Amino acid sequence: MTNKICVTGAGTMGSGIALCAAQNGFHTILFDTNETVIVNAQKSINKNLDTLVEKNKISVGDKSDILQRLIFTTKIEDCIAPLIIEAIVEKPEIKISLFNQLAAINEPTTIFASNTSSLSINLLQEGISHPERVAGLHFFNPAQIMKLVEVVKAEKTSNDVISTLMQLCINLKKTPVLCIDAPGFIVNRVARHYYLEAMKLVELNLATMDTVDEIMEASGFKMGPFKLMDLIGNDINLAVTTSLYEAFNHELRFEPSVLQINKVKINELGRKTGKGFYDYAK
């Protein structure tokens, strides 16, 4: 099992995965082509670690050790590792292009794991040499806290790669669940209707957003659907819904909501933009 991981894409998910890896003893490279994104990732990771220190969950020395295991870079040539986890934009052609660039500078045995929440791993394999080393590794937001990870096996993924990724999750103190590649995997396919039915209730004026969220939270859910969509990002949530809608030949049960489409159009994406279904700028 490797003790070195490279994470490509330093947004919310990528930085969370990198922090989780470094916290659990892995030497971790966090890569992004955008200097601003890398700087923001450093600030976010520092803030998360400071919070842990304040809560006495780690010591100041622990924080220093974790940061020493992290390398932040905008140079793709620094991305050399036995395992590369991709957490970039949800466009297959861009993911495939990145994996091929990385394959050219890494060993043929390097494992490529995509953090995609909805794209087909089989599709990604088609454009990559040695497809047996390609799998899905779907973390949930915030990646450094949420325990569940979907380990996604595509048609050509080798059993050894799956075994390695399952053990990695255990080493990261996560709970891995093996999935066979299918639209939405398990969680997003089941959870789609948590969001879509909630939005339909509001569209039909049968309930308000506040009422839906309050009832679902009172029923035992940690977050109501509208609060959760704002946390995930309406753009990301809509992209997943659209992906499943297309994968299932436009079945009505997966049809994207006009409410969310309009939110994305005016850039009300949730917490990250200060406004979504709720206003966070107050």
N, C-alpha and C positions, 0 to 999 in steps of 0.2 A: 504494500500500500504506500502510495506516494505521500511525502510530507510537504509537497509544493503544489500550489494551485494557481492558475491564472484566471482571473475574471475579466471578461471584456464587456465594456459598457458600465460606466460609473454613475448611472442614475440611481433612483431609489432602490431598485431591486439589486443591481450590481454591487452597490456600496454596502448594502445589507448582507449580501452573501459573502463579500470579502471580509467584512467585520466578523461575521460568524466563523469563518475559516481561521482568521488570525486569533480569535479568542480561544479557539480549540487547538492551538499549537501548530497550525500550518503556516509555512512561509508563503505569503500571498502577494501576487502581482495584480494590481488593479489598473486596467488600461481603458483609456478613452481618447479619441482623436481630438476632443474639444477640451482645451485647457481650462476654460471656465467650469465645465462639468467636473473635471478632476479636482479643482480647487474647492468647489462646493462639496464634493465627496469627502475630502479631507476634513472640512469644517464639520460636516454632519457626523462623521465617525468620531471626531474629537468630542463633540457635544454628547453623543451617546455614551462614550466612555466616561466623561465627566459626571454624567447622571448616575452611572453605576458606582463611581467613587463616592458621590454624595450620599447614595443609598447604602453605602458600606457593603456592596456586593462584590467589589474588587478593590484592591489597594492601589495607591499611586504607583507603586512598583509594578503591579500587574498591568496597569495602563501603559507604562513605559515599555514593558516587554511586548505587549500586543502591537504597539505602534512600530516597534523595531522589526516585527515580522511582516510589516506591510510596505510594499513599494508602490508608489503612485507614478504612472508614466503615460505619456502621449506618444511614445515610440513603439511601433508594432514589433520592432526587432527585439524588444525586451520581453516579449510574450513567449518565453520558452518554458514549458512545463510538461510533465507527464499527463496532466489533466487540465483542460481548458473549459471553463463554463461561460457560455455566451448569454448575455442579458441585454441585447441591443433591440432596436426597433423591430416590430413584428411584421417584417417583410421578408419572405423566403429568399428572394434573389440577393438581398443584402447580407443575410445570414450565411448563405452559401458562398458568396464572394469572400466574406471574412474568413470563414473556415478554410477555404482554399489558400488564401494568403498565409494563414497560420500553418497550414499543412506543409507549405513549401519551406518553412524555417524550423519545423519540429520533426521529431522522430516519427516513423510510420506507425508506431504503436501509441502515439499520443491519443488520449480519449477526448472526443469533442462532445460536450453535453450542452444541450440548449435548454434555457429556462423558459422557453415559449409556453404560453398558457393555452394556446389553441391551434397552432400550426402543426401540420402533419410532419412527424419525424421521418416517415417514409419518403416524403417529398424532399426533405433536406438531404437524405441519404443519396438520392438519385444524382445529385450534382457534386458529390464529394468522393475523392479516392479513398479506398479502404472503408467503405460504408459500414463495415462490421463494428467500427469503433465509434459510431455515432449513436447517441441516445438522448432521451429527454430527461431533464432534472428540474422539475417544476417546484420551486420554492414559493411560499406565500408571504405576503407583505404584512408586517415587517419581517424580513427574512432572518434577522438575527434573533427573533423572538418566537415566531410561529414554528411549531414542532413538526407539522406534516410536510413531507416532500413526496411528490409523485415521481417515481422512477419509471420512465417510459421506454418500453422495448418495442422497436420497430422490426420489420420483417428480417432485416439483415444484421441487426445488432447481435453481437456475440454474447454467449452466456457469461463468459469471463468478464466482459465489460459490465454487464448487469450486476454480477457478484461484487465487482470492485465498487460500483456506485452505491449499492446497498450498504456495503461496509463503510464507505465514506460517510453516508448519512448517519450511521450509528456513531461513528467517530466525531461527528459534528453535534452529537446529542439530539439528533432528529429522529422522527418516526417515519421510516420509508415505507411506501406502499407501491407495490409493483403494478404497473398498468400496461396493457397492450395498446399500441397506438390506435387511437380512434378519435373522432371529432370531440373536442372538449375534454378528452381523457375521462376521468371520473368526476372530480370535484366541479369543474366548470359546467359539465353537462347536467349534473344534478342541480347545481345552484342557479342555473340560468333562470329558472322559473321563480326563484326567490326574488329576483330583480324584476323580471318581466311582468309577473302577475301583480306585483306591488305597483308598478308604473301604470298598468292597465286600470287598476282600481282608481287611481288619481285621475287618469285620462277620462274615465267615465263619470267622474264626480261622485264616486261612491264612498270615498274616504279622502282625508288629507294626508300629506306626507308625514306630519307629526303623529297623527293617529296610527298610521301603519307602523311606523318605527316604534312607538310606545307599546303597541300591542305585541309586536314580535319580541321586543326586549323583555316584556313582562312574561312572555311564554318561555323564556330561557335562552334566547339568542343574545349573544354579547353585544351585537350591534344590529339595529334595524337596517333594512335594505338600502334606504336612501343615504343614511350615514355611511354605510359600508361602501356604496358606489362612490361617494365623495372621497373616501379614504383611498380606494383603489385608483381613482381617476376615471372620470366619465369617458374620456377618450379610449382608455384601455378597456374598460368594461364594454363599451360599444363595439370595439374592434373584435372582442371575443364573441359577442352575440352575433355580429355580422358574419364572422367566420363559420359559426355553427349553422346559421341560416343558409349560407351558401352550400355548406357541406351536406345539408339535409334537403337540398333541392327546394329551398324556399318554403319549407313547412311552416304553417302559420304559428305553431307553438314556439318557434324561434325567431319570429319577426321582430326586428329592432323597434323600440318605442320611439314615437315622435318626440316625446318629452326629452329623452336623452339625446336624440339627434340634434334637437334645437339647442340644447345646452352645449354640445360640442361645437356647433356652428358659431356660437358667440363666445367661445373660449371660457365658459364657466365649467371648468373641469373638476372642481372640488377643492380640497384643502391646498393643493399645490398652486392654484391660481388665486386663492383667497375667496372664491365663491363657486358654488356648484348648486346642488339642490338647497343647500344652506349657505349662509353668509358667514365667512370666517375672518373677515376684515374688521369686524367690530372690536 
